[in-house]
Amino acid sequence: MQLNEKTMVADTLAGINGELVRYGEMIPQTENKELKQTLKQFRNACEQSQEEIYQLAREKSYYVPASKATEEEIAHVKSLFTESTL
């Protein structure tokens, strides 16, 4: 099976997103300030890479984001978090 560019971009984004999740888990769990700072630097570089790949995917129409939420949808979600019955 030969991979095409669209598949490689999608796989790269999925991998980067997985890395971001791991950094999000590791950073608050470490007490070592130097390690925490290093992990934050890695996370920031990872976020930058994710943004660059995302922009490439958008430019080539490999990724089409969902339509924006309507005001009614936004109000509904907000109400879910402001009601006392979550």
Secondary structure as GFF3:
##gff-version 3
##sequence-region A 1 86
A	DSSP	alpha_helix	5	26	.	.	.	ID=ss1
A	DSSP	three_ten_helix	27	29	.	.	.	ID=ss2
A	DSSP	alpha_helix	33	59	.	.	.	ID=ss3
A	DSSP	alpha_helix	71	82	.	.	.	ID=ss4
###
